[in-house]
Amino acid sequence: MEAREHVPTLRPREPAADAASGVLFRVLDQHVEDAAGLRRVRSRLVRAPHVRLSDLARLDERLAAHLDGIAVAGRAGVRSSIQALERTGKGELFTAAIGCIESQSDPAILRLIALGQAVPDARPGLHSAFGWVSASRLSGVVAMLLACEDPAARLAGLEGCVQHRVDPKRHLDMALVSGDPALRAAALRCAGEIGRVDLLDACESRLDDPDASCRFHAARSALLLGNRQAPLAILRELSLTTSAFSETALALTASVLPPADAHRWLEEIAARQEGVRGLIRAIGFAGDPRYVHWLTGHMGDERLARLAGEAFSLITGADFVRLRLERPKSHEDSDAAQEEDDGAPWPDPDKARAWWEENRTRMPGKVRHFMGALPSKAQYVGVLRNGAQRQRAAAAMQMRLADPRGVLFNCAAPAWRQKRALLASI
């Protein structure tokens, strides 16, 4: 069955305007199209190596303006956003879900959840809508979803809670023992991100779950909740694989291992011929300045230069653009570019080495550093305020690992909500 069969046509394309309401359908359709497009752009920016909170705020203001334009049109706005689901993508499902949540239309929300099940690639757009809408508008909808028997509806309700860092309480407890793997994995992730230390035993009991996603999230959450033994061993093993969870497992392992243990683990990664990019990432998260010179040696390789620069900055705090440590991009760089590095500066190896020689005495080796300083809550909060998105995500994780009862700062939340949370941390 095609996805569009789940969404009935609610209004014709003509006339171009509704004389009674004053709605211009062409303008409205443009709002819907632009909102969906900006949502797609946003999914890349929240993971970009060069985007800062101020950049995200500008995009969020544009996205909010288009969503306001849809909301002002009332029922016609909801109909237009649903009509756009003839092409079901993350952006289209996000925009339609915003309107249905804001209008408190439970039947429409349930239909969108069914559509998300039929088009799994678009489902993150639906779930992100629950993170965009304010908690006050969401509470009744989430309560309805969590009470449903349908696992997909309960999953959506759980996503709403975890994105707002709200404890689902008994609904979370029930989801942890659900027979549905996707719901169970989401519950395990939620337990760790909101700091439910009382659920540590429940997470540990799922370390041998038959579902790979559940095993990973059980280990991740058990680590976040304070267990540095069995979960770390699982994540360390995962970091050396090519699974969907290997990069996250690598970042967590590097962020937790003491320097001596990290050194032996880095040697394991180095022994794998295909593991150079993974090794560079791991060194950045490990934060040991004794590897900085090695990183500068890889800044001359077009395939690795920007990643090495990112790891260099994660340890030293050096801003290649502000300090003028970058070089112009060449045609060879374009041919060797890696998509995940898009936006990162091209480091100049000689300038980076010279800067390091001038600054290395204030960052001794065999001691973990994060963005040029010893780890501390003040340092993490500073990076959350001023760092680039991937640096901010690393700061959020480091801060969470230091406090098993805390909550994981949401670097993908609407920018105004992030700024409010950072003001509260002063």
Secondary structure, DSSP 8 states (H G I E B T S, - for coil): --GGGGS---S-S-SSEETTTTEEHHHHHHHHHHHHHHHHHHHHHTT-SS-BHHHHHHHHHHHHHHHHHHHHTTHHHHHHHHHGGGS--HHHHHHHHHHHHHTT-HHHHHHHHHHHHHSGGGHHHHHHHHHHS-HHHHHHHHHHHHT-S-HHHHHHHHHHHHHTT---THHHHHHTT-S-HHHHHHHHHHHHHTT-GGGHHHHHTTTT-SSHHHHHHHHHHHHHTT--SHHHHHHHHHHTS-STTHHHHHHHHHHHS-HHHHHHHHHHHHTSTT-HHHHHHHHHHHT-GGGHHHHHHTTTSTTTHHHHHHHHHHHH---TTTTT-B----HHHHHH--GGGTT---B-HHHHHHHHHHHGGGS-TTS--BTTB---HHHHHHHHHHSBHHHHHHHHHHHHHT-TTS----TTS-HHHHHHHHHHT-
